[in-house]
Amino acid sequence: SAFDSPMRYEEITERLKSLSNPESVGGMAQFGIKTENTYGTFVLTLTKIAEKLTEHLVQQLWVSGIHGARILASMAEDPKTVTEEQLEHLVGDFDSWDLATMFTDLLEKTGIACVKVVEWSTREEKFVKWAGFARVAS
């Protein structure tokens, strides 16, 4: 698929930049969301892009450190193939409550949400703990 190539990754990150919304970024800051590497791309836009991504590209987007790219990656990750080890690795990168909250949609689809909710809600890391409680709340 065309989405596998590094050029596609560049196209997607450029698209995220082109959809940047400075007002949204300012609003995010007011709600305590880390705004470094944040473009303020709307979640509905990310949802449309997520439907077209391959696993390889999902991994590239996550490691980019771009806020919207990580949310996009959590939306596009295949819950049927993601492992518990991968989930644990990914939660170590949480740096905001909105990413942790969005990530719980993936968690719910994995079949191990109940186990992870119990584990994560007792963890010390602020946003991992947040994810555990956010899943329960939703």
C-alpha positions in Angstrom: 0.0 0.0 0.0 1.1 3.6 -0.6 0.8 4.3 3.1 3.9 2.1 3.9 6.5 4.4 2.4 8.4 7.0 4.4 7.2 9.6 2.0 3.7 8.9 3.1 4.7 9.4 6.7 6.1 12.8 5.6 2.9 13.6 3.8 0.8 12.8 6.8 3.0 14.9 9.2 2.9 17.8 6.7 -0.9 17.4 6.5 -1.1 17.6 10.3 1.0 20.8 10.1 -1.1 22.3 7.3 -4.3 21.6 9.4 -2.7 23.4 12.4 -5.1 25.5 14.4 -3.3 28.0 16.7 -6.5 28.8 18.5 -7.1 25.2 19.3 -3.5 24.9 20.6 -4.2 27.9 22.9 -7.3 26.3 24.1 -5.5 23.0 24.8 -2.9 24.9 26.9 -5.8 26.4 29.0 -6.9 22.8 29.8 -3.4 21.7 30.8 -2.5 19.8 27.6 1.2 20.0 26.7 1.4 22.1 23.6 5.0 21.3 22.5 4.9 19.4 19.2 1.1 20.1 19.0 -0.7 21.4 16.0 -4.2 21.5 17.3 -5.6 19.3 14.6 -9.2 18.4 15.2 -10.0 14.8 16.3 -12.6 14.4 13.6 -9.9 15.1 11.0 -7.6 12.6 12.7 -10.4 10.0 12.6 -10.6 10.3 8.8 -6.9 9.9 8.4 -6.7 7.0 10.8 -8.8 4.7 8.7 -6.2 4.7 6.0 -3.0 3.8 8.0 -0.9 0.7 8.0 0.7 -0.8 11.1 4.2 0.4 10.0 3.0 3.9 9.6 1.2 3.8 13.0 4.5 3.0 14.7 6.3 5.8 12.8 3.6 8.3 13.9 3.8 7.3 17.5 7.6 7.7 17.7 7.4 11.1 16.0 6.4 12.7 19.4 3.9 14.9 17.6 0.8 15.1 19.8 -1.8 14.7 17.1 0.3 12.0 15.4 0.2 10.0 18.6 -3.5 10.4 19.0 -3.8 9.4 15.3 -1.7 6.3 15.9 -3.8 5.3 18.9 -6.9 5.5 16.7 -5.3 3.5 13.9 -3.6 0.8 15.9 -5.2 -2.7 15.3 -6.7 -3.9 18.6 -6.6 -7.5 17.3 -2.9 -7.5 17.0 -1.6 -5.1 19.7 0.0 -7.0 22.5 0.0 -6.3 26.2 3.7 -5.6 26.0 3.1 -3.0 23.2 0.4 -1.3 25.4 2.8 -1.1 28.3 5.5 0.4 26.1 3.1 3.0 24.7 1.7 4.2 28.0 5.2 5.0 29.0 5.0 7.8 26.4 1.9 9.5 27.8 2.4 13.2 28.4 -1.1 14.5 28.5 -4.5 13.6 29.8 -6.2 13.9 26.3 -3.8 11.4 24.8 -4.3 9.0 27.7 -8.0 9.4 27.4 -8.1 8.8 23.6 -5.8 5.8 24.0 -8.4 4.1 26.2 -10.6 3.6 23.1 -7.9 1.3 21.8 -7.6 -0.4 25.2 -11.3 -1.1 25.3 -11.1 -3.0 22.0 -8.2 -5.2 23.0 -10.1 -7.6 25.3 -7.7 -6.9 28.2 -9.2 -3.6 29.3 -10.4 -4.8 32.7 -7.0 -6.1 33.6 -5.2 -3.0 32.5 -7.7 -0.6 34.1 -7.0 -2.2 37.5 -3.2 -2.2 36.9 -3.0 1.3 35.5 -5.3 3.0 38.0 -2.8 2.0 40.8 0.3 3.2 38.9 2.4 6.2 40.0 2.7 7.8 36.5 0.1 10.5 36.4 -1.2 9.9 32.9 -1.1 6.1 33.1 -3.2 6.4 36.2 -5.4 8.9 34.3 -5.9 6.3 31.5 -7.1 3.7 34.0 -9.7 6.0 35.6 -10.7 7.4 32.2 -11.5 4.0 30.9 -13.7 3.3 33.9 -15.4 6.6 33.6 -16.3 6.1 30.0 
